Amino acid sequence: MRKYFSYILFLVASSTFLYTFFLSNMFSGGASFQVKALKEQLQMQQAEREREAERVAELRHLLVGIQTDPDVLEKVAREELRMMGQNEEIVIFRKRQGLSNSQ
């Protein structure tokens, strides 16, 4: 029995050694792929966050202009809300479909 115990102990120790230094690197390849994918996703989200922060800054600037400058308020009302002043008419030009530039 003692003879088999030393063989079993040697087998367990060598299996642990082999797994630790060789097989664990093979199985961690999937983990490194996941880390790479998560880093790419993080970079995309950071870029999106920067774009949104710029948009927020633009909207804040516009809001301050609307609140303080009547000309900016009128411009926004006309262009974005399509409002008109008294005694004015709005004319919207639409492009015709199917006409080429040579006609």
Buried (B, 14 or more C-beta within 10 A) or exposed (E): EEEEEEEEEEEEEEEEEEEEEEEEEEEEEEEEEEEEEEEEEEEEEEEEEEEEEEEEEEEEEBEEBBEEEEEBEEBBBBEEEEEEEEEEEEEEEEEEEEEEEEE
